[in-house]
Every structure is written in C-alpha cells, then in structure tokens.
Amino acid sequence: MLAFDGRADLPRIATPTLVISGDEDRLAPLDGAHTLVAGLPHATLSVVPGGHLVNVESPRRFVDVLATFFAGVDAAVELRPANPA
C-alpha cells in the first residue's frame, strides 16, 4: 500500500473535487493536499483550522466549506446541457 502512487491518474478525474485539510494535520499533512489539488483538473482546496478530524474539531467551518463547494457544483451542473450532442 505504501508503494502505491496514483498521481499519474489524477488528471483523468473530471469530477469537481473538494480537498479539505486541517492546517495542523500530522497524519495527512498539507503537502499531500497540495499534491492532490495540483493533479486534479477541477479541484478546490480548503484549509480548515484543526488536525486530522476537522469535521469534528471545526464542524461549523467544515459545513460552511461543504455548502459553498456544493453550491458551486450545483451551479455548474445547471449550466450543462441535459443531453449533450
């Protein structure tokens, strides 16, 4: 598992992606989040105060980040044609 490196596949992911990282996360450091965002073509990075469990440590901020992201995704989806030709 530690030898797996999927970075080459990241550009193939076309789905809007939210990467949330705690600014003090020692288990999944912010460098890893930056690597994901750099490789994903439609990624947004949000850094939230806290460690690895930002959804527990900063729940209100976490929900605000999710709501903002999903509102943007909803707006983008509405602009796409239902049946592209």
ChimeraX attribute file (.defattr): number of C-alpha atoms within 10 A of each C-alpha:
attribute: neighborCount
match mode: 1-to-1
recipient: residues
	/A:1	4
	/A:2	4
	/A:3	5
	/A:4	6
	/A:5	8
	/A:6	9
	/A:7	12
	/A:8	8
	/A:9	10
	/A:10	15
	/A:11	13
	/A:12	10
	/A:13	13
	/A:14	11
	/A:15	11
	/A:16	15
	/A:17	18
	/A:18	18
	/A:19	14
	/A:20	19
	/A:21	25
	/A:22	24
	/A:23	16
	/A:24	16
	/A:25	16
	/A:26	10
	/A:27	10
	/A:28	13
	/A:29	15
	/A:30	18
	/A:31	10
	/A:32	11
	/A:33	18
	/A:34	14
	/A:35	12
	/A:36	21
	/A:37	18
	/A:38	16
	/A:39	17
	/A:40	21
	/A:41	16
	/A:42	14
	/A:43	17
	/A:44	17
	/A:45	17
	/A:46	17
	/A:47	17
	/A:48	20
	/A:49	16
	/A:50	16
	/A:51	19
	/A:52	18
	/A:53	13
	/A:54	21
	/A:55	16
	/A:56	11
	/A:57	15
	/A:58	15
	/A:59	13
	/A:60	12
	/A:61	15
	/A:62	20
	/A:63	12
	/A:64	11
	/A:65	18
	/A:66	15
	/A:67	12
	/A:68	10
	/A:69	16
	/A:70	15
	/A:71	12
	/A:72	13
	/A:73	14
	/A:74	10
	/A:75	10
	/A:76	11
	/A:77	11
	/A:78	10
	/A:79	8
	/A:80	9
	/A:81	8
	/A:82	8
	/A:83	5
	/A:84	5
	/A:85	4
